[in-house]
Amino acid sequence: MPDPEPVALITGASAGIGAALANVFADHGHTLVLAARRAPQLKALAEAIEERGHARPHVVIIDLGQPGAAARIEEELRARGLEAQFLVNNAGFGLMGLAASLDRQQQLAMIDLNVRVLTELSLRFVPSLTRHRGGILNVASVASFMPGPGMAVYHATKAYVLSFSEALHRELGGQGVRVTALCPGPVETEFMTLAGIPEGNFSNFLVRSAERVAQEGYDGLMRGRRVVVPGSANRAAVLLARLMPRRLVLWMLRTVARSDLK
Protein backbone atom coordinates (compact mmCIF):
# COMPACT_ATOMS: atom_id res chain seq x y z
CA MET A 1 0.00 0.00 0.00
CA PRO A 2 1.43 3.43 -0.97
CA ASP A 3 2.16 5.99 1.72
CA PRO A 4 -0.63 8.54 2.29
CA GLU A 5 -0.27 11.81 0.41
CA PRO A 6 0.44 14.78 2.71
CA VAL A 7 -2.14 17.55 2.43
CA ALA A 8 -3.11 20.90 3.91
CA LEU A 9 -6.54 20.63 5.54
CA ILE A 10 -8.39 23.97 5.66
CA THR A 11 -11.71 24.37 7.46
CA GLY A 12 -14.20 27.10 6.69
CA ALA A 13 -12.65 27.51 3.25
CA SER A 14 -15.79 28.50 1.35
CA ALA A 15 -15.23 32.27 1.58
CA GLY A 16 -13.24 35.09 3.14
CA ILE A 17 -9.95 34.37 4.89
CA GLY A 18 -10.44 30.62 4.47
CA ALA A 19 -10.72 30.86 0.69
CA ALA A 20 -7.76 33.25 0.59
CA LEU A 21 -5.68 30.80 2.64
CA ALA A 22 -6.63 28.01 0.26
CA ASN A 23 -5.30 30.05 -2.66
CA VAL A 24 -2.06 30.87 -0.83
CA PHE A 25 -1.40 27.24 0.14
CA ALA A 26 -2.17 26.12 -3.42
CA ASP A 27 0.18 28.73 -4.84
CA HIS A 28 2.95 27.24 -2.69
CA GLY A 29 2.41 23.76 -4.07
CA HIS A 30 0.32 22.14 -1.33
CA THR A 31 -2.38 19.63 -2.13
CA LEU A 32 -5.52 20.80 -0.35
CA VAL A 33 -8.49 19.37 1.46
CA LEU A 34 -11.23 21.98 1.83
CA ALA A 35 -13.84 21.34 4.51
CA ALA A 36 -17.01 23.38 4.97
CA ARG A 37 -20.78 22.99 4.69
CA ARG A 38 -21.50 25.06 1.57
CA ALA A 39 -21.00 22.76 -1.39
CA PRO A 40 -21.39 25.24 -4.29
CA GLN A 41 -18.79 27.66 -2.90
CA LEU A 42 -16.28 24.92 -2.09
CA LYS A 43 -16.63 23.29 -5.49
CA ALA A 44 -16.28 26.65 -7.25
CA LEU A 45 -13.11 27.39 -5.28
CA ALA A 46 -11.68 23.95 -6.09
CA GLU A 47 -12.37 24.51 -9.78
CA ALA A 48 -10.80 27.96 -9.72
CA ILE A 49 -7.64 26.61 -8.06
CA GLU A 50 -7.42 23.80 -10.63
CA GLU A 51 -7.91 26.26 -13.51
CA ARG A 52 -4.84 28.18 -12.26
CA GLY A 53 -2.75 25.07 -12.88
CA HIS A 54 -2.69 23.61 -9.37
CA ALA A 55 -3.76 20.17 -8.19
CA ARG A 56 -7.53 20.07 -7.75
CA PRO A 57 -8.35 20.31 -4.05
CA HIS A 58 -10.26 17.54 -2.36
CA VAL A 59 -13.61 18.73 -1.03
CA VAL A 60 -15.33 17.51 2.13
CA ILE A 61 -18.85 18.87 2.55
CA ILE A 62 -19.52 18.84 6.28
CA ASP A 63 -21.14 20.87 9.03
CA LEU A 64 -18.30 21.13 11.51
CA GLY A 65 -20.68 22.06 14.29
CA GLN A 66 -22.30 18.61 14.23
CA PRO A 67 -21.13 15.89 16.65
CA GLY A 68 -18.51 13.58 15.18
CA ALA A 69 -17.43 16.00 12.44
CA ALA A 70 -13.72 15.83 13.25
CA ALA A 71 -13.73 12.03 13.24
CA ARG A 72 -15.55 12.02 9.91
CA ILE A 73 -12.95 14.31 8.34
CA GLU A 74 -10.17 12.01 9.53
CA GLU A 75 -12.03 9.03 8.06
CA GLU A 76 -12.50 10.86 4.75
CA LEU A 77 -8.79 11.57 4.52
CA ARG A 78 -7.89 7.97 5.30
CA ALA A 79 -10.35 6.65 2.71
CA ARG A 80 -8.81 8.90 0.05
CA GLY A 81 -5.22 7.96 0.90
CA LEU A 82 -4.46 11.37 2.40
CA GLU A 83 -2.81 12.51 5.60
CA ALA A 84 -2.71 15.96 7.17
CA GLN A 85 0.63 17.73 7.04
CA PHE A 86 -0.83 21.16 7.75
CA LEU A 87 -4.05 22.03 9.51
CA VAL A 88 -5.72 25.42 9.16
CA ASN A 89 -8.50 25.96 11.69
CA ASN A 90 -10.36 28.84 10.10
CA ALA A 91 -14.00 27.81 10.62
CA GLY A 92 -15.80 30.02 13.13
CA PHE A 93 -18.29 32.83 13.51
CA GLY A 94 -19.15 35.80 15.70
CA LEU A 95 -22.27 37.60 16.90
CA MET A 96 -22.58 41.26 17.79
CA GLY A 97 -24.90 42.17 20.63
CA LEU A 98 -25.21 42.03 24.40
CA ALA A 99 -24.61 38.50 25.66
CA ALA A 100 -27.78 38.48 27.77
CA SER A 101 -29.86 39.54 24.75
CA LEU A 102 -28.43 37.32 22.02
CA ASP A 103 -29.81 33.85 21.40
CA ARG A 104 -28.26 31.52 23.99
CA GLN A 105 -28.14 28.47 21.71
CA GLN A 106 -26.39 30.42 18.98
CA GLN A 107 -23.77 31.58 21.45
CA LEU A 108 -23.21 28.03 22.68
CA ALA A 109 -22.90 26.89 19.06
CA MET A 110 -20.26 29.60 18.61
CA ILE A 111 -18.27 28.17 21.52
CA ASP A 112 -18.66 24.70 20.03
CA LEU A 113 -17.27 25.69 16.64
CA ASN A 114 -14.71 28.31 17.63
CA VAL A 115 -13.32 26.32 20.57
CA ARG A 116 -14.29 22.65 20.76
CA VAL A 117 -13.97 21.78 17.07
CA LEU A 118 -10.69 23.68 16.74
CA THR A 119 -9.30 21.87 19.78
CA GLU A 120 -10.42 18.43 18.65
CA LEU A 121 -9.01 18.83 15.15
CA SER A 122 -5.71 20.19 16.46
CA LEU A 123 -5.22 17.27 18.83
CA ARG A 124 -6.59 14.61 16.48
CA PHE A 125 -4.01 15.32 13.77
CA VAL A 126 -0.90 15.76 15.93
CA PRO A 127 0.51 12.32 14.95
CA SER A 128 0.39 13.01 11.20
CA LEU A 129 1.57 16.61 11.61
CA THR A 130 4.55 15.27 13.54
CA ARG A 131 5.34 12.62 10.93
CA HIS A 132 5.40 15.25 8.20
CA ARG A 133 6.97 18.00 10.33
CA GLY A 134 4.06 20.24 9.39
CA GLY A 135 2.04 22.71 11.40
CA ILE A 136 -1.20 24.22 12.64
CA LEU A 137 -2.47 27.67 11.73
CA ASN A 138 -5.29 28.70 14.06
CA VAL A 139 -7.24 31.76 12.97
CA ALA A 140 -7.80 33.85 16.10
CA SER A 141 -8.32 37.62 16.11
CA VAL A 142 -7.17 40.93 17.53
CA ALA A 143 -10.20 40.29 19.76
CA SER A 144 -8.10 37.58 21.43
CA PHE A 145 -6.18 40.21 23.35
CA MET A 146 -9.06 42.07 25.01
CA PRO A 147 -12.51 41.53 26.53
CA GLY A 148 -15.33 42.51 24.21
CA PRO A 149 -18.48 44.09 25.61
CA GLY A 150 -20.94 43.83 22.74
CA MET A 151 -19.26 40.63 21.44
CA ALA A 152 -18.46 39.00 24.77
CA VAL A 153 -18.62 35.34 23.79
CA TYR A 154 -16.77 35.85 20.50
CA HIS A 155 -13.89 37.66 22.21
CA ALA A 156 -13.75 34.93 24.85
CA THR A 157 -13.55 32.16 22.26
CA LYS A 158 -10.74 33.91 20.44
CA ALA A 159 -8.86 34.46 23.71
CA TYR A 160 -8.99 30.68 24.12
CA VAL A 161 -7.69 30.12 20.59
CA LEU A 162 -4.72 32.40 21.23
CA SER A 163 -3.88 30.84 24.60
CA PHE A 164 -4.26 27.28 23.30
CA SER A 165 -2.17 28.00 20.20
CA GLU A 166 0.65 29.61 22.15
CA ALA A 167 0.79 26.63 24.52
CA LEU A 168 0.81 24.14 21.62
CA HIS A 169 3.55 26.17 19.96
CA ARG A 170 5.73 25.39 22.97
CA GLU A 171 4.56 21.81 23.50
CA LEU A 172 4.86 20.64 19.89
CA GLY A 173 7.84 22.70 18.79
CA GLY A 174 10.28 20.06 19.95
CA GLN A 175 8.54 17.53 17.68
CA GLY A 176 9.04 19.72 14.63
CA VAL A 177 5.43 20.92 14.50
CA ARG A 178 4.89 24.65 13.99
CA VAL A 179 1.85 26.24 15.63
CA THR A 180 0.84 29.81 14.80
CA ALA A 181 -2.07 31.95 15.93
CA LEU A 182 -3.16 34.32 13.16
CA CYS A 183 -4.81 37.36 14.78
CA PRO A 184 -6.25 39.68 12.13
CA GLY A 185 -8.09 42.88 12.84
CA PRO A 186 -11.11 43.84 10.71
CA VAL A 187 -11.28 42.12 7.33
CA GLU A 188 -13.95 42.96 4.77
CA THR A 189 -15.59 39.55 4.39
CA GLU A 190 -19.06 38.10 4.88
CA PHE A 191 -18.06 37.43 8.51
CA MET A 192 -18.84 41.07 9.32
CA THR A 193 -22.32 40.91 7.81
CA LEU A 194 -23.19 37.56 9.38
CA ALA A 195 -22.00 38.79 12.77
CA GLY A 196 -24.25 41.83 12.52
CA ILE A 197 -21.39 44.34 12.48
CA PRO A 198 -22.49 47.59 10.79
CA GLU A 199 -20.74 48.68 7.61
CA GLY A 200 -18.02 51.23 8.33
CA ASN A 201 -17.82 50.13 11.97
CA PHE A 202 -14.00 50.09 11.88
CA SER A 203 -11.55 52.76 10.77
CA ASN A 204 -10.09 52.09 7.33
CA PHE A 205 -6.53 52.08 8.63
CA LEU A 206 -7.34 48.95 10.68
CA VAL A 207 -8.90 47.02 7.79
CA ARG A 208 -6.83 44.61 5.68
CA SER A 209 -7.83 42.41 2.77
CA ALA A 210 -8.36 38.68 3.23
CA GLU A 211 -5.59 38.05 0.70
CA ARG A 212 -2.99 40.04 2.65
CA VAL A 213 -4.03 38.45 5.93
CA ALA A 214 -3.78 34.97 4.39
CA GLN A 215 -0.31 35.62 2.95
CA GLU A 216 1.00 36.97 6.25
CA GLY A 217 -0.50 34.02 8.10
CA TYR A 218 1.10 31.52 5.75
CA ASP A 219 4.48 33.23 5.90
CA GLY A 220 4.34 33.35 9.69
CA LEU A 221 3.48 29.66 9.94
CA MET A 222 6.31 28.62 7.64
CA ARG A 223 8.75 30.74 9.64
CA GLY A 224 7.60 29.15 12.87
CA ARG A 225 6.19 32.33 14.39
CA ARG A 226 4.04 31.95 17.49
CA VAL A 227 1.63 34.84 16.78
CA VAL A 228 0.96 36.91 13.66
CA VAL A 229 -0.98 40.18 13.89
CA PRO A 230 -1.31 41.61 10.36
CA GLY A 231 -0.93 45.38 10.01
CA SER A 232 1.06 47.88 12.05
CA ALA A 233 -2.10 49.66 13.29
CA ASN A 234 -3.51 46.40 14.62
CA ARG A 235 -0.21 45.53 16.28
CA ALA A 236 -0.25 48.93 17.96
CA ALA A 237 -3.81 48.32 19.18
CA VAL A 238 -2.77 44.97 20.64
CA LEU A 239 0.20 46.56 22.39
CA LEU A 240 -1.99 49.29 23.88
CA ALA A 241 -4.53 46.71 25.08
CA ARG A 242 -1.75 44.87 26.86
CA LEU A 243 -0.23 47.98 28.47
CA MET A 244 -3.39 49.81 29.51
CA PRO A 245 -5.22 48.96 32.75
CA ARG A 246 -7.88 46.34 32.10
CA ARG A 247 -10.68 48.52 33.47
CA LEU A 248 -9.75 51.27 30.98
CA VAL A 249 -9.78 48.82 28.07
CA LEU A 250 -13.21 47.61 29.19
CA TRP A 251 -14.53 51.16 29.51
CA MET A 252 -13.31 52.11 26.02
CA LEU A 253 -14.73 49.02 24.35
CA ARG A 254 -18.01 49.30 26.22
CA THR A 255 -18.32 52.93 25.11
CA VAL A 256 -17.85 51.89 21.49
CA ALA A 257 -20.29 48.99 21.92
CA ARG A 258 -23.01 51.28 23.32
CA SER A 259 -22.94 53.44 20.18
CA ASP A 260 -22.98 50.38 17.90
CA LEU A 261 -25.82 48.60 19.70
CA LYS A 262 -28.30 51.49 19.79
Secondary structure, DSSP 8 states (H G I E B T S, - for coil): ----EEEEEEESTTSHHHHHHHHHHHHTT--EEEEES-HHHHHHHHHHHHHTTS---EEEE--TTSTTHHHHHHHHHHHTTEEEEEEEE-------S-TTTS-HHHHHHHHIIIIIIHHHHHHHTHHHHHHTT-EEEEE--GGGGS--TTSHHHHHHHHHHHHHHHHHHHHHHTTT-EEEEE----B-SHHHHHHT--TT-S-GGG-B-HHHHHHHHHHHHHTT-SEE--SHHHHHHHHHHHHS-HHHHHHHHHHHHHHHT-
